[in-house]
Amino acid sequence: MKKTNVLYQHGTLALLVPGLLAGTLKMEDLLKHGDTGIGTGEGLDGELIILDGIAYQVDSAGKVNLVSPEFTMPFANSHYADYQKVTTIANASPVDFEKAALQGRPNSNTFFSVLVKGTFSYMKTRAVVKSERPFSTLAETAQKQSIFEAKDVTGTFLSYYSPALFNGAAVAGYHNHFLASDHSIGGHVLDFKIAEGTLFVQTFDTLEQHLPVDNSEFSAHDFSKDDITGIISQVE
């Protein structure tokens, strides 16, 4: 039986900050925990979005690629989709989107995912150039990002909300990825405006956190020396 109340997460955003970018989980193993998700490849190789059990990578050239089962990741989320329709939304800014997703609350103390299917009057995304060993830090890698923009594009906007308590393990607040229906644009979302769409929400009562304990670099690293909150806030 598929557990739709569980959010599975491999790695943490904190481990990306100092440049622990080795791929420590294969896509075929991530898909054992869900049919929907986001993530990034080894060396921050593109931005991932998983929809209906199919994994896509938006690379730094803006091309949308199918991801092989052997593709490895330092960080990813996945879950089994069981979204519930909340509302339709139109002419909506990011602030409007966040209010609608929280359904009038100022914040949430649990994890949930938001899916918006519709037309976006503006979409701005990014994907970074893959870092090779010795890996650069998250801040250094993010400086080599490609920016993509589109107007009047139809597609799927996939977001994960994490409570402030878990900042570092994930992004406190919303972590948004996008894929156009025609694969003309996608990636990590920097800005957007929803022309018209349907907003769905799925709430999780369980976070299954998987750590790369077999990776010696991760096991030996002292995270107390890293400005985890500051760097994540700057980059995301």
C-alpha positions in Angstrom: 0.0 0.0 0.0 1.4 3.4 -1.0 1.8 5.7 2.0 0.5 9.1 0.8 1.0 10.7 4.2 4.8 10.3 4.0 7.3 12.8 2.5 10.6 11.1 1.7 13.8 13.2 1.7 17.2 12.1 0.7 20.0 14.3 2.1 19.6 17.8 3.4 20.0 21.2 1.9 22.6 21.9 4.6 25.0 19.3 3.1 25.0 21.2 -0.2 26.2 24.4 1.5 29.9 23.3 2.0 29.9 21.5 -1.4 29.0 17.9 -0.4 27.6 17.4 -3.8 28.4 13.7 -4.4 25.4 11.7 -5.8 24.5 9.3 -3.0 21.1 8.0 -4.2 20.1 6.6 -7.6 16.9 7.8 -9.2 15.6 4.2 -9.4 15.8 4.1 -5.6 14.2 7.5 -5.1 11.2 6.3 -7.2 10.6 3.5 -4.8 9.4 6.1 -2.4 7.1 8.2 -4.6 5.9 9.2 -8.1 6.2 12.9 -7.6 9.2 15.0 -6.4 12.0 17.5 -6.9 15.8 17.4 -6.5 19.2 18.0 -8.1 21.9 15.8 -9.6 25.5 15.2 -8.5 27.4 18.5 -8.6 24.0 20.3 -8.7 23.6 18.9 -12.2 20.3 20.5 -13.2 17.0 20.8 -11.5 14.7 17.8 -11.2 11.0 17.5 -11.3 9.2 14.1 -11.1 5.6 14.0 -12.3 3.4 10.8 -12.7 6.5 8.6 -12.0 8.6 10.2 -14.8 11.7 12.0 -13.8 12.9 15.1 -15.8 16.1 17.1 -15.6 16.3 20.7 -16.7 20.0 21.3 -17.5 22.0 24.5 -17.5 21.3 24.9 -21.3 17.5 24.8 -20.6 17.0 21.4 -22.2 14.6 19.0 -20.6 16.0 15.5 -20.4 14.6 12.2 -19.2 16.5 11.0 -16.2 18.0 7.5 -16.2 17.6 5.0 -13.4 21.3 5.3 -12.6 21.3 9.1 -12.3 22.5 10.0 -8.8 21.5 12.8 -6.5 22.8 14.5 -3.3 19.4 15.9 -2.4 15.8 15.0 -3.4 12.2 14.8 -2.2 9.6 12.3 -3.3 6.1 11.2 -2.3 3.1 9.4 -3.7 0.6 11.9 -5.1 -2.8 12.2 -3.5 -3.6 15.9 -4.0 -6.9 17.5 -3.0 -8.2 20.4 -4.9 -8.3 23.6 -2.8 -9.2 26.4 -5.2 -8.8 28.0 -8.6 -6.5 30.9 -8.7 -6.1 33.7 -11.3 -3.9 36.8 -11.8 -1.9 35.6 -8.8 1.5 36.7 -7.6 3.8 34.6 -5.4 2.3 36.2 -2.3 -1.2 35.4 -3.5 -0.1 31.8 -4.2 1.3 31.4 -0.7 -1.8 32.7 0.9 -4.0 30.4 -1.1 -1.8 27.4 -0.3 -1.8 28.1 3.4 -5.6 28.6 3.2 -5.6 31.7 5.3 -3.1 30.6 7.9 0.0 32.7 8.6 2.2 29.5 8.5 2.1 25.8 8.7 3.8 23.6 11.3 3.8 20.5 9.1 5.1 19.6 5.6 2.8 19.8 2.6 3.1 19.9 -1.2 1.3 22.2 -3.6 0.6 21.5 -7.2 -0.7 24.2 -9.6 -1.8 23.2 -13.1 -2.5 26.0 -15.4 -1.3 28.9 -17.4 1.4 31.3 -16.2 1.6 34.8 -17.6 5.2 34.9 -16.4 7.7 32.3 -15.4 11.4 32.8 -14.4 13.5 29.7 -13.6 17.1 28.7 -13.2 19.5 25.8 -13.5 23.2 25.8 -12.5 26.2 24.6 -14.4 27.3 21.2 -13.0 30.2 21.4 -10.6 32.9 18.8 -11.0 35.3 17.4 -8.3 36.6 19.0 -6.3 33.1 20.4 -5.9 32.5 24.1 -5.3 30.4 25.3 -2.4 26.6 25.9 -2.9 27.2 29.7 -3.1 30.0 29.4 -5.7 28.0 27.0 -7.8 24.9 29.1 -7.8 26.9 32.0 -9.3 27.1 30.0 -12.5 23.4 29.7 -13.1 21.4 30.0 -16.3 18.2 32.1 -16.1 15.2 31.2 -18.2 12.1 33.3 -18.8 8.8 32.8 -20.5 5.4 34.5 -20.9 2.0 32.8 -21.3 3.3 29.3 -20.7 1.1 26.3 -19.6 2.6 23.7 -17.2 2.9 22.2 -13.8 4.2 24.1 -10.8 5.3 21.7 -8.0 6.1 23.1 -4.5 7.1 21.7 -1.1 6.5 23.6 2.0 8.7 23.0 5.1 8.1 24.5 8.6 10.6 27.0 9.9 11.7 24.5 12.5 13.3 22.4 9.7 15.2 25.2 8.0 18.6 23.7 6.9 17.2 20.2 6.5 15.0 21.8 3.8 14.1 25.3 2.7 11.9 27.0 5.3 8.8 27.9 3.4 8.3 27.0 -0.2 10.7 25.2 -2.6 9.3 25.5 -6.1 10.0 23.8 -9.4 8.3 24.1 -12.7 7.9 22.2 -16.0 6.1 23.5 -19.1 3.7 21.1 -20.8 5.7 21.5 -24.0 9.1 21.3 -22.1 10.0 24.7 -23.4 11.0 25.9 -19.9 11.5 24.4 -16.5 13.8 24.4 -13.4 13.9 26.0 -10.0 11.4 28.8 -9.8 12.7 32.3 -9.1 9.6 34.3 -9.9 6.2 33.7 -11.5 2.6 35.0 -12.0 -0.3 32.6 -12.4 -2.7 33.7 -15.1 -5.2 31.0 -14.3 -4.8 27.6 -12.7 -6.1 25.0 -10.2 -4.3 24.7 -6.9 -4.0 21.3 -5.2 -2.6 20.5 -1.7 -1.3 17.3 -0.1 -0.4 17.3 3.6 2.1 15.0 5.2 2.2 13.9 8.8 5.5 12.0 8.5 8.9 13.0 7.2 11.2 10.1 6.3 14.7 11.6 6.4 17.3 9.5 4.7 21.0 10.4 5.2 24.0 9.3 3.1 25.8 7.6 6.1 28.0 5.6 3.7 29.5 8.8 2.3 32.7 9.5 4.2 32.8 13.2 3.3 29.3 13.7 4.8 30.1 11.6 7.9 33.3 13.6 8.6 32.1 17.1 7.9 31.7 19.6 10.8 28.5 21.6 9.9 29.0 24.0 12.8 31.5 25.9 10.7 29.0 26.6 7.9 26.5 29.5 7.6 23.8 27.2 6.7 20.8 29.5 7.2 22.5 32.5 5.6 23.7 30.7 2.5 20.4 28.8 1.9 18.5 32.1 2.2 20.9 33.8 -0.2 20.8 31.0 -2.8 17.2 29.9 -2.7 
